[in-house]
Structure formats: structure tokens, C-alpha cells
Amino acid sequence: MPRQSLPCATAAAAATPRHPQAGRGRFFQRPPQRGGSRPAAGASASARRRSSAPSRLPVEARGFPLRGSSARAFFPSFASPRGVMAAPHSGRQPQNDGYRTLSLSGHVGFGSLPDQLVKKSIKQGFCFNILCIGETGSGKSTLINSLFNTNFDDPVSTHFLPSVQLRAQTYELQESNVLLKLTIVNTVGFGDQINKEDSYQPIVDYIDAQFEAYLQEELKIKRSLFSYHDTRIHVCLYFISPTGHSLKTLDLLTMKSLDSKVNIIPIIGKADSISKTELQKFKNKIMSELVSNGVQIYQFPTDDETVSEINTIMNGHLPFAVVGSTEEVKIGNKMVRARQYPWGTVQVENENHCDFVKLRKMLICTNMEDLREQTHARHYESYRRCRLEEMGFRDIGPENKPVSLQEAYEAKRQEFYLELQRKEEEMRQQFVQRVKEKEAILKEAEQQVQTKFEHRMLMHQEVKLKLEKKKKVLEDEIAMFIEKKANAELLQSQASVSTPVVSLKRDKDRKNSSFT
């Protein structure tokens, strides 16, 4: 796994962890300290306000990182040069929510909890997974290289694949002391097939497979989520071809099938190929088509006071029209990344030329952690809920009462036991039925054999009678033949006795005739 060091401040926000409920959860309010904790009489008015203002801290810290701005808002020691906890001024009224509020008479030490969380997060590192969807040649690889200011050496893809293939590559990037494990998943051959009907299905299957792998790791008896490499897709950069007219049917079908599984940020790739007027009309057309077709894209969060203003403005710039380039061109006295054409130069980081800077700021510097949170809290939880319901687990029973895991297990076990008994009974009935059918077949075969045997016996008797008649006739013929033979022999013997006398008489007559 290659490790690359980023020279630019693209992953600086990853250094400060953010609580998953930052800006939108319930907070414990600490009252102003009394007695010895009051500020000195000579302290400034701002110091007195800071000491009297309530400190708002999250009730729980689950180890999820905070965005830099949110971390500074909730844990002011991040911005303090001396690391002193200075509570921000807030005009909101305290929310007790039934908790008893107590004051501290002295220093305890849990004010360093945010610093501990930061150290742990930096030591653990961060992971971020990007899915790039777009037709071949839409500028996916170039934009990713431009976003992270490095060259990922993505191999060239062919246009003749029979189906869409997903290729994931993981890199380790380091900026300052922050380590980011970045996974880039590229859709190879997307939109290159003649039949594009199911081009999005391999992408859906891949996202579900990553959710399933994480779920199986969670369900293990001995699990290690701390060291588990999270491969769930945190954001999908959907590259739209700069046609200037409208979205393609394939784009709508793909985004519609993915909007409930991943955070989608639509991007117009190679936006320098159309004019500025056409580009704005194209943006409006894309957003209207997405709304009319019910496609839900990722909206930058506006419930966090620290980033609500900039996110609200940036939501109005969607989809981002970007231009990517890794070539540096000298403009004036400095080198900038740009694309040179015969008619002019397009600067990648010039906001008057494209929205690349806006995309990088929103994707990496401001909302990277929110994308990770949304993936876990919304998309993965939706998949997990459906899978557990398929397994038979429920939070509420038939009578709208909470069901514990043990009760759900016993109910599912009883259900499986009854299902097993039912299947055993069905198998027994099927076995008995098959035995009866086999016995009937055997009886029928036996009857047929018996019938054939009787028929053959009758034929045998008839043949036997015929043979006996022929035998009797033959015996009679033999007896007659023997009798005739005996008569013939008798006649022959009698003939042999009379033959010499006749022959002597003939000889005498012959001699007499010769003398005369």
C-alpha cells in the first residue's frame, strides 16, 4: 500500500475529531463556577463573560472525530494558545432535560477529554472511501489526482469490457501528523456497453457487499472494529457528461438506485467544454430533473452553526462544474495548475473558471467527517435494520412493547423450532406418500408380472399339449416304421433263399443254348 505525503492542506480537517452528534445532539450544560472559581476583580469584561457563560459539552464521546470548526466551537481549548478551556458565549437558554445540574468547586480534569480524543484519533488515523462513477474519459482519475495533489497512477482502462467492473485501490496519505487511508473505487467500463440496462447493478452489489462485511464484523462474538479496515463507501462522485442538454436515462437510473445507499455528489466533468451561460442552464436543468425524478443527492449540513452559512451557499452551487489538471503553468510570477488551449488557459483553482476549489473545500476541508457520519448513521443503519429484520430481530413486539435481544432470540428460536417441526412433518408426510406411491407401483408391477406369468403358463400348456400330440403321432409313425421294417426284412430274407435256385436254372439254360 503506497504512502504519499500531501504538500497541500487538503486533509487538515482530519486532524480534529468530531462527535457524531456535534451541532445536533443533546448537551450537558455546566453552570458558572462559584466561589474560588470566579474571575478576579481586575479581569476584563470578556474574561468575565467567558467565566460566566455556560460550557456546552457532549454527553457522550464515542471516539468519532469532530470537524475543525465544530471542535473549536465545542472544545475551545483547541483554539486557545495555552490550552485553557474557555467556554464560548452562547445566548441559548440552558436545557436540563431532567438532569440535575451541579457546580464544581474546583478543577477536576475532564476538561482535557477533547485533547485525549484528538490524540487518540490522530494515532488511529482516518479512512475515507470515494466511489467515482462516470463514463470512460469523463475525467475521473484526473480530478482525483487534482483533489489530493498527487498522482495515483491509475492504469488505463479499456472500452471493450462486457460489463461494468469495480476496481478499488487503497493509498496512505500523510499531511503533517495526520494519516489518511484513502480508498478510490473506480467504475471501469461504465456506459461503454450497448445494453446499459443493468450497468448500475454491479455498483449496487459492491456497496451492499461492503455493508455486509461490516455487519458480519459487528456480529462476531470476538470482534475488532478498532483495527477493522472500513471499506464502506463514504461518498459517490457522480460525473455527468457536459452535454449541456439534460441527464441521460442511465444517469437517472443509477443515481436513483444509489441515493439510499451512499452520499451522492453530482459533478459536471470537463466543464470547460461548454460556455458559462450554457453551464448555468445545464446546472438548473440537472437539479430540476433530479427533483422531479425523486433522486436524493447529498446536501451539505446546515444544522452546525460553524459551517451552516458556507454549506447553505454551496448547496446552491450543486452540481459542481469542475476541471481537473495535474500540469502546472506559469501565470504571472507563480505556477498554477491549469489546462492550456489555443484560445486561453483554464485555471483549476480559479473560482471564476470552475468549481474545483468549492468541491475540494466542501468534500475534504469541511464535510469529510459528516460524510463518514452520514454513511454510518444513515445508510449503514438502514441496511443493518433491514438485514436484522430479515433475520427476525425487532425492537418492538406485536403489542408495541420493547423486545430485548434475548426475547427476540428466544422468539426466533421458537419460530425456527416450529418451522423445523413443520418441515419434519412435511417430510414425513412426503415420505409416507412416496412409500405409498412406491408400494402401489410395486403392486401394479407385481400384478403385471403375475398376469404375464399366467399368460405364459397358458401358452406353455398349449405348447406342451401340441408337443405331446406331435410326440404321440411321431411314436405311432415310429411303430409303423418298425413294423414295416420288420416286414421288409422278412420279405428280403425270403427273397434271398429263392434267388440261388433261380440263378442255377438260368445258368443251365444258358449252357444248353450255347451247345445247340
C-alpha positions as CSV (number, residue, x, y, z in Angstrom):
1,M,0.0,0.0,0.0
2,P,1.8,3.2,-1.1
3,R,2.1,6.1,1.3
4,Q,2.2,9.6,0.0
5,S,2.8,12.9,1.7
6,L,0.5,15.7,0.7
7,P,2.1,19.1,0.4
8,C,-1.2,21.0,0.4
9,A,-3.6,21.4,3.3
10,T,-6.3,19.2,1.8
11,A,-6.7,16.8,4.8
12,A,-6.2,19.3,7.6
13,A,-9.7,18.9,8.8
14,A,-9.0,15.2,9.6
15,A,-6.7,16.3,12.4
16,T,-9.5,17.4,14.6
17,P,-12.1,14.7,15.5
18,R,-15.8,15.4,15.6
19,H,-18.5,13.9,17.7
20,P,-21.3,12.3,15.6
21,Q,-23.9,14.4,17.2
22,A,-22.0,17.7,17.1
23,G,-24.3,20.6,16.4
24,R,-27.4,18.4,16.5
25,G,-27.4,16.4,19.7
26,R,-28.2,16.9,23.4
27,F,-25.7,18.7,25.5
28,F,-24.9,18.8,29.2
29,Q,-24.7,22.4,30.5
30,R,-22.3,23.2,33.2
31,P,-23.3,26.2,35.4
32,P,-20.9,29.0,36.1
33,Q,-18.4,28.2,38.8
34,R,-18.8,29.8,42.2
35,G,-16.6,30.9,45.0
36,G,-12.9,30.5,44.2
37,S,-13.7,29.9,40.5
38,R,-14.9,33.4,39.9
39,P,-12.7,35.7,37.8
40,A,-10.6,38.3,39.5
41,A,-11.9,41.7,40.1
42,G,-9.4,43.2,37.6
43,A,-10.3,40.8,34.9
44,S,-11.5,42.1,31.6
45,A,-15.2,42.1,30.6
46,S,-14.6,39.4,28.0
47,A,-13.0,37.2,30.7
48,R,-15.9,37.7,33.0
49,R,-18.3,36.8,30.2
50,R,-16.3,33.6,29.4
51,S,-16.3,32.6,33.0
52,S,-20.0,33.2,33.4
53,A,-21.1,31.6,30.1
54,P,-22.2,28.0,30.4
55,S,-19.9,25.4,28.9
56,R,-21.7,23.1,26.4
57,L,-20.1,19.6,26.2
58,P,-21.4,16.5,24.6
59,V,-23.0,14.0,27.0
60,E,-21.1,11.1,25.3
61,A,-17.9,10.8,23.4
62,R,-17.8,7.7,21.3
63,G,-14.4,8.3,19.6
64,F,-15.8,9.8,16.4
65,P,-13.7,12.7,15.1
66,L,-15.0,16.3,15.0
67,R,-14.6,18.8,12.2
68,G,-12.1,21.5,13.0
69,S,-14.7,24.3,13.2
70,S,-17.0,22.2,15.3
71,A,-14.2,21.1,17.5
72,R,-13.2,24.7,18.2
73,A,-16.8,25.6,18.9
74,F,-17.4,22.8,21.3
75,F,-13.9,22.4,22.7
76,P,-12.5,26.0,22.8
77,S,-9.1,24.7,24.1
78,F,-8.3,23.8,20.5
79,A,-8.2,27.5,19.6
80,S,-6.6,28.6,22.8
81,P,-2.8,29.0,22.6
82,R,-2.4,27.8,26.2
83,G,-4.9,25.0,26.0
84,V,-7.2,26.6,28.6
85,M,-10.9,25.7,28.5
86,A,-12.6,28.9,27.6
87,A,-16.4,28.4,27.3
88,P,-17.9,30.2,24.2
89,H,-20.5,32.8,24.7
90,S,-24.0,31.5,23.9
91,G,-27.3,33.2,24.0
92,R,-29.2,29.9,24.3
93,Q,-31.1,29.0,27.4
94,P,-29.9,26.0,29.4
95,Q,-31.6,22.7,28.6
96,N,-31.8,20.5,31.6
97,D,-33.9,17.7,30.2
98,G,-34.4,16.2,33.7
99,Y,-30.7,16.1,34.6
100,R,-29.6,17.5,37.9
101,T,-27.0,20.3,37.3
102,L,-24.2,20.6,39.8
103,S,-21.4,23.1,40.1
104,L,-17.8,22.2,40.6
105,S,-15.9,23.7,43.5
106,G,-12.5,23.1,41.8
107,H,-10.6,21.7,39.0
108,V,-11.4,18.1,38.1
109,G,-9.6,17.3,34.9
110,F,-12.2,16.1,32.4
111,G,-11.7,19.3,30.5
112,S,-8.7,17.6,28.8
113,L,-11.0,14.9,27.4
114,P,-11.1,16.7,23.9
115,D,-7.3,16.7,23.8
116,Q,-7.3,13.0,24.6
117,L,-9.8,12.3,21.9
118,V,-7.7,14.3,19.4
119,K,-4.5,12.3,20.3
120,K,-6.4,9.0,20.0
121,S,-7.9,9.9,16.7
122,I,-4.5,11.1,15.3
123,K,-2.9,7.9,16.5
124,Q,-5.6,5.7,15.0
125,G,-5.7,7.6,11.7
126,F,-8.6,8.1,9.4
127,C,-10.1,6.3,6.4
128,F,-12.1,7.8,3.6
129,N,-13.5,5.8,0.7
130,I,-14.6,7.5,-2.6
131,L,-16.6,5.9,-5.4
132,C,-16.2,7.5,-8.8
133,I,-18.9,6.8,-11.3
134,G,-18.8,8.1,-14.8
135,E,-18.3,7.2,-18.4
136,T,-14.8,6.3,-19.6
137,G,-12.9,9.5,-20.4
138,S,-15.0,11.8,-18.2
139,G,-12.0,12.9,-16.2
140,K,-12.4,10.8,-13.0
141,S,-8.7,10.0,-12.5
142,T,-7.5,13.5,-13.3
143,L,-9.9,15.1,-10.9
144,I,-8.9,12.7,-8.0
145,N,-5.3,13.4,-8.7
146,S,-6.1,17.2,-8.6
147,L,-8.1,16.9,-5.4
148,F,-5.3,15.3,-3.4
149,N,-2.5,17.0,-5.3
150,T,-0.8,13.7,-6.1
151,N,-0.6,11.1,-8.8
152,F,-2.3,7.8,-8.0
153,D,-1.0,6.1,-11.2
154,D,-4.4,4.7,-12.1
155,P,-4.0,2.2,-15.0
156,V,-5.6,3.0,-18.3
157,S,-9.0,1.3,-18.8
158,T,-10.3,-0.4,-22.0
159,H,-13.6,0.5,-23.7
160,F,-14.4,-3.1,-24.6
161,L,-15.4,-4.7,-21.3
162,P,-18.6,-6.9,-21.5
163,S,-19.8,-5.5,-18.1
164,V,-19.1,-2.8,-15.5
165,Q,-16.2,-3.7,-13.2
166,L,-15.2,-2.0,-10.0
167,R,-11.6,-1.6,-9.2
168,A,-10.6,-0.5,-5.7
169,Q,-7.2,0.9,-4.8
170,T,-6.1,1.9,-1.3
171,Y,-3.4,4.5,-0.6
172,E,-2.0,6.0,2.6
173,L,-1.6,9.8,2.5
174,Q,0.1,11.8,5.2
175,E,-0.2,15.5,5.8
176,S,1.5,17.0,8.9
177,N,0.9,14.3,11.5
178,V,-2.4,13.1,10.1
179,L,-2.6,9.8,8.4
180,L,-5.4,9.2,5.9
181,K,-6.1,5.8,4.4
182,L,-7.8,6.7,1.1
183,T,-9.6,4.1,-1.0
184,I,-10.6,5.1,-4.5
185,V,-13.2,2.8,-6.2
186,N,-13.4,3.3,-10.0
187,T,-16.2,2.0,-12.2
188,V,-14.3,0.6,-15.2
189,G,-16.4,0.3,-18.4
190,F,-19.4,2.2,-17.1
191,G,-21.6,3.3,-20.0
192,D,-19.5,1.5,-22.7
193,Q,-21.8,-1.4,-23.3
194,I,-24.5,-1.4,-26.0
195,N,-27.1,-2.7,-23.5
196,K,-26.8,-0.4,-20.5
197,E,-30.0,-1.7,-18.7
198,D,-28.2,-3.3,-15.7
199,S,-25.0,-1.2,-15.7
200,Y,-25.7,0.1,-12.2
201,Q,-26.3,-3.4,-10.7
202,P,-22.6,-4.3,-10.1
203,I,-22.2,-0.9,-8.3
204,V,-25.2,-1.6,-6.0
205,D,-23.9,-5.1,-5.3
206,Y,-20.5,-3.8,-4.4
207,I,-21.9,-1.2,-1.9
208,D,-24.1,-3.8,-0.3
209,A,-21.2,-6.2,-0.1
210,Q,-19.2,-3.6,1.9
211,F,-22.1,-3.1,4.3
212,E,-22.5,-6.8,4.7
213,A,-18.8,-7.2,5.5
214,Y,-19.0,-4.5,8.2
215,L,-22.2,-6.1,9.6
216,Q,-20.6,-9.5,9.8
217,E,-17.7,-8.0,11.7
218,E,-20.1,-6.4,14.1
219,L,-22.0,-9.6,14.7
220,K,-18.9,-11.5,15.6
221,I,-18.5,-12.7,19.2
222,K,-14.9,-11.6,19.2
223,R,-14.8,-8.5,17.0
224,S,-12.1,-5.9,16.4
225,L,-13.7,-2.9,14.9
226,F,-10.9,-0.7,16.1
227,S,-8.4,-2.4,13.7
228,Y,-11.0,-3.2,11.1
229,H,-10.4,-1.6,7.7
230,D,-13.7,0.1,6.9
231,T,-14.4,-0.3,3.2
232,R,-17.9,1.3,3.2
233,I,-18.3,4.0,0.5
234,H,-18.5,7.4,2.2
235,V,-19.1,9.5,-0.9
236,C,-20.0,8.9,-4.5
237,L,-18.7,11.5,-7.0
238,Y,-21.1,11.1,-10.0
239,F,-19.5,12.5,-13.1
240,I,-22.1,13.9,-15.6
241,S,-21.1,14.3,-19.2
242,P,-21.1,18.1,-20.2
243,T,-23.7,17.7,-22.9
244,G,-25.5,20.9,-22.0
245,H,-28.9,19.4,-22.5
246,S,-30.2,17.1,-19.8
247,L,-29.3,14.0,-17.8
248,K,-29.1,10.6,-19.5
249,T,-31.5,7.9,-18.6
250,L,-28.6,5.8,-17.3
251,D,-27.6,8.6,-15.0
252,L,-31.1,8.9,-13.5
253,L,-31.5,5.2,-13.1
254,T,-28.0,4.8,-11.5
255,M,-28.4,7.7,-9.0
256,K,-32.0,6.6,-8.1
257,S,-30.7,3.1,-7.3
258,L,-27.8,4.5,-5.2
259,D,-29.3,7.5,-3.3
260,S,-30.5,5.4,-0.4
261,K,-27.1,3.6,-0.1
262,V,-24.4,6.3,-0.5
263,N,-23.9,10.0,-0.4
264,I,-24.1,11.3,-3.9
265,I,-22.4,14.5,-5.1
266,P,-23.1,15.2,-8.7
267,I,-20.3,16.7,-10.7
268,I,-20.1,18.0,-14.2
269,G,-16.8,16.8,-15.6
270,K,-14.7,18.7,-18.1
271,A,-16.9,21.8,-17.6
272,D,-14.6,23.9,-19.7
273,S,-16.1,22.3,-22.8
274,I,-19.3,24.4,-22.6
275,S,-19.9,28.1,-22.1
276,K,-20.6,29.8,-18.8
277,T,-24.2,30.6,-19.8
278,E,-24.9,27.1,-21.0
279,L,-23.3,25.7,-17.9
280,Q,-25.6,27.6,-15.5
281,K,-28.7,26.5,-17.6
282,F,-27.3,22.9,-17.5
283,K,-27.0,23.0,-13.7
284,N,-30.5,24.2,-13.3
285,K,-31.8,21.5,-15.7
286,I,-29.9,18.8,-13.8
287,M,-31.3,19.9,-10.4
288,S,-34.9,20.1,-11.7
289,E,-34.6,16.6,-13.3
290,L,-33.2,15.2,-10.0
291,V,-36.0,16.7,-8.0
292,S,-38.7,15.6,-10.5
293,N,-37.4,12.1,-10.5
294,G,-37.1,11.9,-6.7
295,V,-33.3,11.5,-6.7
296,Q,-31.9,12.5,-3.3
297,I,-28.3,13.8,-3.5
298,Y,-26.1,14.7,-0.6
299,Q,-26.9,18.1,0.9
300,F,-24.1,19.8,2.9
301,P,-25.4,20.0,6.6
302,T,-26.7,23.3,7.7
303,D,-27.5,22.4,11.3
304,D,-24.0,23.1,12.5
305,E,-23.6,26.8,13.3
306,T,-20.0,26.9,12.4
307,V,-20.5,25.8,8.8
308,S,-24.2,26.4,8.2
309,E,-23.6,29.6,6.3
310,I,-21.0,28.3,3.9
311,N,-22.8,25.0,3.4
312,T,-26.0,26.8,2.6
313,I,-24.3,28.8,-0.1
314,M,-22.5,25.8,-1.5
315,N,-25.8,23.8,-1.7
316,G,-26.9,26.4,-4.2
317,H,-23.9,25.6,-6.4
318,L,-24.7,22.0,-6.9
319,P,-23.8,20.2,-9.2
320,F,-20.2,21.4,-9.2
321,A,-18.7,22.1,-12.6
322,V,-15.1,21.0,-12.3
323,V,-11.9,20.9,-14.4
324,G,-9.0,18.7,-13.4
325,S,-5.4,19.0,-14.3
326,T,-2.0,18.0,-12.9
327,E,0.0,20.2,-15.2
328,E,1.5,23.4,-13.8
329,V,1.5,26.5,-16.0
330,K,3.3,29.8,-15.2
331,I,0.9,32.7,-15.0
332,G,2.4,35.9,-13.9
333,N,5.0,35.2,-11.3
334,K,3.6,31.9,-9.9
335,M,3.0,28.3,-11.1
336,V,-0.7,27.2,-11.1
337,R,-2.4,24.1,-12.2
338,A,-4.3,24.8,-15.4
339,R,-5.2,23.5,-18.8
340,Q,-3.9,25.3,-21.8
341,Y,-5.9,25.8,-25.0
342,P,-5.2,27.7,-28.2
343,W,-7.8,30.3,-27.1
344,G,-6.7,30.6,-23.5
345,T,-5.9,29.0,-20.2
346,V,-8.3,27.4,-17.7
347,Q,-7.0,27.6,-14.1
348,V,-8.1,24.7,-12.0
349,E,-8.0,26.6,-8.7
350,N,-9.6,29.8,-10.0
351,E,-13.2,30.0,-8.8
352,N,-14.1,32.2,-11.8
353,H,-13.2,29.4,-14.1
354,C,-14.7,26.3,-12.4
355,D,-15.9,24.9,-9.0
356,F,-12.9,22.8,-8.2
357,V,-12.0,24.8,-5.1
358,K,-15.6,24.7,-3.9
359,L,-15.6,20.9,-4.3
360,R,-12.3,20.4,-2.5
361,K,-13.4,22.7,0.3
362,M,-16.7,21.0,0.8
363,L,-15.5,17.4,0.2
364,I,-12.3,17.4,2.2
365,C,-11.9,20.5,4.4
366,T,-15.4,21.0,5.7
367,N,-17.6,18.0,5.3
368,M,-15.4,14.9,5.2
369,E,-16.3,13.8,8.7
370,D,-20.0,14.5,8.1
371,L,-19.9,12.2,5.0
372,R,-18.4,9.5,7.2
373,E,-21.1,10.0,9.8
374,Q,-23.9,10.0,7.3
375,T,-22.6,6.7,5.9
376,H,-22.6,5.1,9.3
377,A,-25.7,6.7,10.9
378,R,-28.0,6.8,7.9
379,H,-27.0,4.4,5.0
380,Y,-25.4,1.7,7.0
381,E,-28.0,1.8,9.7
382,S,-30.7,1.4,7.1
383,Y,-29.0,-1.6,5.6
384,R,-28.4,-3.0,9.1
385,R,-32.0,-2.6,10.1
386,C,-33.3,-4.3,7.0
387,R,-30.8,-7.2,7.4
388,L,-31.7,-7.7,11.1
389,E,-35.4,-7.6,10.3
390,E,-34.7,-10.3,7.7
391,M,-33.0,-12.3,10.5
392,G,-36.1,-11.9,12.7
393,F,-35.0,-9.2,15.1
394,R,-37.4,-6.5,16.1
395,D,-37.2,-3.5,18.5
396,I,-41.0,-3.6,19.2
397,G,-43.1,-6.7,19.7
398,P,-46.7,-7.4,18.4
399,E,-48.1,-5.5,21.4
400,N,-45.9,-2.4,20.7
401,K,-43.7,-3.3,23.7
402,P,-39.9,-3.2,23.6
403,V,-38.3,-6.5,22.9
404,S,-34.9,-7.4,24.3
405,L,-32.3,-9.3,22.4
406,Q,-32.9,-12.4,24.5
407,E,-36.6,-12.3,23.8
408,A,-36.0,-11.8,20.1
409,Y,-33.6,-14.7,20.2
410,E,-36.0,-17.0,22.0
411,A,-38.8,-16.0,19.7
412,K,-36.7,-16.6,16.7
413,R,-35.5,-19.9,18.2
414,Q,-39.1,-21.0,18.8
415,E,-40.0,-19.9,15.3
416,F,-37.2,-22.0,13.9
417,Y,-38.2,-24.9,16.1
418,L,-41.8,-24.8,14.9
419,E,-40.6,-24.4,11.4
420,L,-38.3,-27.4,11.9
421,Q,-41.2,-29.5,13.2
422,R,-43.4,-28.4,10.4
423,K,-40.8,-29.3,7.8
424,E,-40.1,-32.6,9.6
425,E,-43.9,-33.3,9.5
426,E,-44.0,-32.3,5.8
427,M,-41.0,-34.6,5.1
428,R,-42.6,-37.4,7.0
429,Q,-45.9,-37.0,5.1
430,Q,-43.9,-36.8,1.8
431,F,-42.0,-39.9,2.8
432,V,-45.2,-41.8,3.6
433,Q,-46.8,-40.6,0.4
434,R,-43.8,-41.6,-1.6
435,V,-43.8,-45.0,0.1
436,K,-47.4,-45.5,-0.7
437,E,-46.9,-44.4,-4.3
438,K,-43.9,-46.8,-4.5
439,E,-45.9,-49.6,-3.0
440,A,-48.7,-49.0,-5.5
441,I,-46.2,-49.0,-8.3
442,L,-44.7,-52.2,-7.0
443,K,-48.1,-53.9,-6.6
444,E,-49.1,-52.9,-10.1
445,A,-45.8,-54.2,-11.4
446,E,-46.3,-57.4,-9.4
447,Q,-49.8,-57.7,-10.9
448,Q,-48.4,-57.2,-14.4
449,V,-45.7,-59.8,-13.8
450,Q,-48.3,-62.3,-12.4
451,T,-50.6,-61.7,-15.4
452,K,-47.7,-62.2,-17.7
453,F,-46.7,-65.3,-15.8
454,E,-50.2,-66.8,-16.0
455,H,-50.4,-65.9,-19.7
456,R,-47.0,-67.6,-20.3
457,M,-48.2,-70.6,-18.3
458,L,-51.2,-71.0,-20.5
459,M,-49.1,-70.6,-23.6
460,H,-46.7,-73.2,-22.1
461,Q,-49.6,-75.7,-21.5
462,E,-50.9,-75.2,-25.0
463,V,-47.4,-75.7,-26.5
464,K,-46.9,-78.7,-24.2
465,L,-50.2,-80.3,-25.4
466,K,-49.3,-79.7,-29.0
467,L,-45.8,-81.2,-28.5
468,E,-47.4,-84.2,-26.7
469,K,-49.7,-84.7,-29.7
470,K,-46.8,-84.5,-32.1
471,K,-44.9,-86.9,-29.9
472,K,-47.7,-89.4,-29.9
473,V,-48.0,-89.1,-33.7
474,L,-44.3,-89.5,-34.0
475,E,-44.3,-92.6,-31.8
476,D,-47.1,-94.1,-33.9
477,E,-45.1,-93.4,-37.0
478,I,-42.1,-95.0,-35.5
479,A,-44.0,-98.1,-34.5
480,M,-45.4,-98.3,-38.0
481,F,-42.0,-97.8,-39.4
482,I,-40.6,-100.5,-37.2
483,E,-43.3,-102.9,-38.3
484,K,-42.8,-102.1,-41.9
485,K,-39.1,-102.6,-41.5
486,A,-39.6,-106.0,-39.9
487,N,-41.9,-107.0,-42.8
488,A,-39.4,-105.7,-45.3
489,E,-36.6,-107.7,-43.6
490,L,-38.8,-110.8,-43.7
491,L,-39.5,-110.4,-47.3
492,Q,-35.9,-109.8,-48.0
493,S,-34.8,-112.9,-46.2
494,Q,-37.4,-115.0,-48.1
495,A,-36.3,-113.5,-51.4
496,S,-32.6,-114.3,-50.6
497,V,-33.4,-118.0,-50.2
498,S,-35.3,-118.4,-53.5
499,T,-32.8,-116.5,-55.5
500,P,-29.9,-119.2,-55.8
501,V,-32.3,-121.9,-57.3
502,V,-33.4,-119.5,-60.0
503,S,-29.9,-118.5,-60.8
504,L,-28.8,-122.1,-61.2
505,K,-31.6,-122.8,-63.6
506,R,-30.7,-119.8,-65.7
507,D,-27.1,-120.9,-65.9
508,K,-28.1,-124.4,-67.1
509,D,-30.4,-122.9,-69.7
510,R,-27.7,-120.6,-70.9
511,K,-25.2,-123.5,-71.3
512,N,-27.7,-125.6,-73.2
513,S,-28.4,-122.9,-75.6
514,S,-24.7,-122.5,-76.2
515,F,-24.3,-126.2,-77.3
516,T,-27.0,-126.0,-79.7
